[in-house]
Amino acid sequence: MKNLEIIEAKYQDKYKIWIRFNDNSFGVVDFENDLWGNIFEPLKDISYFKSFYISEISNTIEWDNGADFAQEFIYSKLEKQI
C-alpha cells in the first residue's frame, strides 16, 4: 500500500474538493453522500465545509471539529472517476 498524502486541496462547488496526492494523482471528489454521523453533520453547512485544511500531522483534509477522511477513502473515490 502506498503512503498516501494529500499535498493540495481546493474547494470547488457544493461538497466537492479538488485534491492532489503525493503520487501526483488528482481530481475532484464529491463528499455529499459521505456527510452522515455526528462528526460529519456540521459539514452539511457549506460555509463550514469550505473551512477544511490539510493537516500537517495526518496529511489529509480535516475540519476544526475533528472530522476527517482517510486518505485511502478519498483516493478510492478519486480512482472511481478515472
Buried (B, 14 or more C-beta within 10 A) or exposed (E): EEEBBBEEBEBEEEBBBBBBBBEEBBBBBBBEEBBEEEEBEBBEEEEBBEBBEBEEEBBBBBBEBEBBBEBEBBBEBBEEEE
